[in-house]
Amino acid sequence: MKEFFSEGPTEGDFDFMSFYEADGATGENVSDQLAKLCQAALTGKVKDEKLKQIKQKHLCPVNVEYVQTQ
């Protein structure tokens, strides 16, 4: 695995960049508020203090094993 990352992908390896290429297809508009929230969530950084407050308020449910708040 180390060799893959130090040498880079070779012909025949999975093209990771193609995973992120958009096909140009779009759907209906969402509200401006939701669009701004999505853009901020996908491109911004969460404020540490806000994240800490949310984690303290909303603990991991006992019956949802793979949700982690740490």
C-alpha positions as CSV (number, residue, x, y, z in Angstrom):
1,M,0.0,0.0,0.0
2,K,2.8,2.4,0.8
3,E,4.3,1.8,-2.6
4,F,1.0,2.9,-4.3
5,F,1.0,6.2,-2.5
6,S,4.7,6.9,-2.8
7,E,4.9,6.1,-6.5
8,G,1.4,7.2,-7.5
9,P,-1.2,5.3,-9.4
10,T,-0.2,3.4,-12.5
11,E,-2.1,2.4,-15.6
12,G,-4.8,-0.1,-14.6
13,D,-5.2,1.3,-11.1
14,F,-8.5,2.8,-10.1
15,D,-8.9,6.4,-11.4
16,F,-9.8,8.2,-8.1
17,M,-10.3,11.5,-9.9
18,S,-13.0,10.1,-12.0
19,F,-15.0,9.5,-8.8
20,Y,-15.3,13.2,-8.4
21,E,-16.1,14.2,-12.0
22,A,-19.6,15.6,-12.4
23,D,-21.7,14.4,-15.3
24,G,-23.5,17.7,-15.7
25,A,-26.9,16.4,-14.7
26,T,-28.7,18.5,-12.2
27,G,-32.1,18.4,-10.5
28,E,-34.5,21.1,-9.2
29,N,-33.3,24.0,-7.2
30,V,-33.3,23.8,-3.4
31,S,-34.0,26.7,-1.1
32,D,-31.2,29.4,-1.0
33,Q,-30.8,28.7,2.7
34,L,-30.2,24.9,2.1
35,A,-27.9,25.6,-0.8
36,K,-25.7,28.0,1.3
37,L,-25.7,25.4,4.2
38,C,-24.5,22.6,1.8
39,Q,-21.8,24.8,0.3
40,A,-20.5,25.8,3.7
41,A,-20.6,22.2,5.0
42,L,-18.8,20.8,2.0
43,T,-16.1,23.5,1.7
44,G,-15.7,25.0,5.2
45,K,-14.3,23.9,8.5
46,V,-16.5,23.3,11.6
47,K,-15.8,25.6,14.5
48,D,-14.3,23.4,17.3
49,E,-16.3,25.1,20.0
50,K,-19.6,24.6,18.2
51,L,-18.8,21.0,17.5
52,K,-17.9,20.4,21.1
53,Q,-21.3,21.9,22.2
54,I,-23.2,19.6,19.8
55,K,-21.3,16.5,20.9
56,Q,-22.1,17.2,24.5
57,K,-25.8,17.8,23.8
58,H,-26.3,14.9,21.4
59,L,-24.7,11.7,22.7
60,C,-24.4,8.6,20.6
61,P,-27.5,6.5,20.8
62,V,-26.9,3.1,22.6
63,N,-28.6,1.2,19.8
64,V,-26.6,2.8,16.9
65,E,-23.3,1.1,17.2
66,Y,-21.4,2.8,14.4
67,V,-22.2,6.5,15.2
68,Q,-19.2,8.0,16.8
69,T,-19.1,11.4,18.5
70,Q,-15.5,11.4,19.6
